[in-house]
Amino acid sequence: KTMATAASTAKRFDRELWSRQLAPVLKLWERLVAQHPQLKKPLNAREVDMRSFKTPVDTFVAMEYIHGRALMSLLERGIGSVARVLKGTQMLTPAIQDVATALLRNEVPGPWDSKWEGPEDPIQYVRSAVSRLVEVERMFGMAGKSGLMESGTSINLGHMYHADTFLNALRQQTARALDESMDNLRLVTTWDASYNPGHNLGASIAGLMLQGAGFNGKKLQHLSADAASAVMVPDVMFLWAPKSKPMPYPNCLATPLYRSQDR
């Protein structure tokens, strides 16, 4: 019954009903724009000179920044336009209707999802998209100065739109520095600061969580009955090492890394 009501509401324009049901996402966007005015500004091509980024990792960061700004423009065209229609300062178009229809159904509009696959809930999607841009913008500043890897800052993969691409950029940068084939490198993660892979191109990764056990940087630990199902682990070094190099530990365990706890 609830789904049928939402569907019928979305098919017709009712200013009062739309204003009430879309208020949470409209107010969230208004608040986020007030905190981060750049969300409403389209990216100026002169803001990003790709020629100034010399390494694969820094180039990746610049591309993430461009992607994030483009996503914000998409959100502004959608949410901002819906808000203006409800205020009576803009005409309702089929494109705006489609965005409003999806939001009324508590769904992420198709064009947003095509641009970036984030949370399925629209409120969480907007929050996650904006929080990533804020962090990517910070990394973009580092990449444009001394370089992200040279900054020594810990990197949270959850603050990126495309974390898997970052790992591939790190692999490419390592292969270039070592004059090695990318196929001859393997991903190594270690908490052992003394491990020597033959280079210093590791990335300190923060914010990883382990499900079903605790870990103190040296060994796994049992969780208490009332502990959370997933716990934070200490910052870990991610690096690509030649396959000829020994692993950092006598016994290694391969585990999957998921983008979120929803897997």
N, C-alpha and C positions, 0 to 999 in steps of 0.2 A: 504493500500500500504506500509506504514511504517513497519507494523508488518510482512508482507510478505518479505520485504527486510531484516529485522533483522533475520528472520528464515533462509533465504537462506544463509546469511552471516555466521550464526552459524554452518551450516552444512559442510562448507569447510574451510580449513585452509588457510588464507590469512594474512601473517605476517604484511604487511603494514596496511591493513584494521583493523585487530584485535588490533594492537598497537594504532591506532588512536581512535578506539571506546572504548577500555578498559583503556585508559590513565587516566581518572579520578579516578577509583578505585585503579589502580596500584600506582599512585602517592600518593593517600591518605594513602595506606598501607605503602609505603616507608617512608612517613613523620611520621606516627604514630610509626613505628618501631624505627626510629631515636630518637623519644622522649621517647619511652619506650622499651629499648632493650630486656627486659624480654619476650616480645611478641613472639620472635623467639626461645626462649629456652624451650625445653620440660621440664615438671615438673619432678624433681628428687624426688623419693619416700621418701628420707630422709628429704626433706623440710617440710613435714607435718607428725607429730607424733600425730595421732588421740588420743592416750592415754593421751596426755597432756591437752585435752579439756574436762573439767569436767561437763559442763552444756549443756542442749539441745540447747540453743541459740549459745554458742560458737562452739559447734559441727556443727551446721547449717552453721555458718560462714566459718568454715574450709572446709565443703563440697562445699559451693559456690565458694570458692577460687580454689579448685580442678577442679570444673566444668568450671570456667572461663579460667583457664590455658589450659584445654583440648580443649575448644572452640577456643582459640588462636592458638593452634597447628593445628586445623582443617583449620582455615583461612590461616595460613602460608602455609600449604600443598597445599591449593587451589590457593590463589593469588600468593604466592611465586613461585609455580611451573609454573603458567601461565607466569609470568614475565621471568623465566629462559627459557621457551620454546621460547618466543619471542626474547630473546637474543641469542638463538641458543646453549645454554649450557645444555639443557635437552630435552629428546625425548618427543614428544606428545603421551600421553597414553589416553585410553578411559575415565579414571577418570578425567584427566585434561581437556579433551574435554568437558565433561559434565559440569564442573564448568564454563569453558569459554562460553559454549553455553547459560547457564542460565544468566550469567552476560551480554552477548551481547543482550539478550532479556530483560534486566533490571529486572531480577528476582533473588531472593535469591536462591542459589543452595540448592537442597533437603537435603543433609547431614547437612548443616548449620541449616536449619529450623528444622530438626529433633532434633538437639542438643539443640537449644534454639529458641523459637518463638519470634522473634523481629520484627522490622519494615519490611514492604514489599519491600521497596526500598533498593537495595544493599549498596549504599553509607551510608544511614542512619543506616542500620543494622550494618555495620562495625564500624561506629562511636559509636553507642550505646553499642555494645559489648565491645569495648575497654574502654570506659568511665566507664562502670560498673566494669570491672576488676580492674581499678585503684582505685575505691572507695572500692571494696570488699577487695583488698589487704591492704588498710589502716585499715579496720575493722578487718581483719585477724591479723594484728599486735597487735591491742588492745586485741583481744580475746586471743592471745597467752601470753599476759602479765597479766594484772589484770582481764581481762574479759570484754567483750563488754558492758554488762549492768552496770558493776561497773565503767566504764570509765566516765559515765555521759554525753557522747556526744549525740547530737541529731542524729536520724537515718532517712535517706531519703529512703523510700521504692522504689522509682524510680531508686535507685542505685544498686538494687539487681536483680538477674536473676529470683528468685523465691520468691517474696514478700509474697505470701500466705503461703509458707512453714515456713517463719520466724514467722508469727503470730501463726502458729501451734506449733512451737518450744517454743515460749513464753508461750503459753498455757500449754504445757507439763512441762515447768520449774516451772510455778506457781503451778500447781497441785502437783508436787513433793514437793515443799517447804511448801505447806499448808496441805499436806497429804489429798488432796481432789481428788475425781473422776473428770476427765476432762469433763465428761458430766454434772457435777454440776457447771461448770464455764460458764460465759457469757462475751462476749467482751464488754468493756465499753470504750468510748472515752470521755475525759473531758478537758476543759480549766480551771477548778476550782482547783487551787493548794491545797485547803483545803480538798478536797475529800479524805476520808480515807477508802480504800477497805480492810484494815486489813493486808496489806503487802506493801512492797516498790519495787515491781517488775514491775513497769510501764516503758514503753519505750516512750521517747519524740520523736515524729515523726514530721519531717520537710518536707517542699516541697509539701504539699497537696494543691490542687486547688479546688475552688468551682465555679460551673457554674451557671450563672443566677442571682447571688446575691453576695453581699459583706458580710464579717463577721469580726468583730473586736475582737473576743474572748468572747464577751458577748451577742451580738445580731446581727441579720441579717440586712443588709442595702441594700437599692435600689442602683442599678448601674446607672450611668449617661448614656445618649444615646450614647456617644462616647467611653465608657469604653470597655475594652476587655471582651469577653464573659466568660472567666474564670480568676479568680483572686486568688492570693496566700492567704492562711489563716495563722494565727499565729500557731506556734508549738503546737501540741496537744498531750496529754498523752493517749497512748493506753495501756490498761491493761485488764487482765482477773480477774473478781471478782466472788466470790461465789454468786449463785443466791439468797441466803438469805440476801445479803447485799443490802441496798437501792441504787437506781440509783443516780447519782450526781445532777440531776435536777428534780424538781417536774414534769415537762413535757419534755419528750424526743421524738425525731424524728428519725426514722430509715431511713438512706439514703444509697444508693449503693456506693461502692468505686470501681472505674475502674482503670485498669492498665495504661491507657493513655487516652488522649482526644478523640482518635478514638473509644474508648470503645471496 
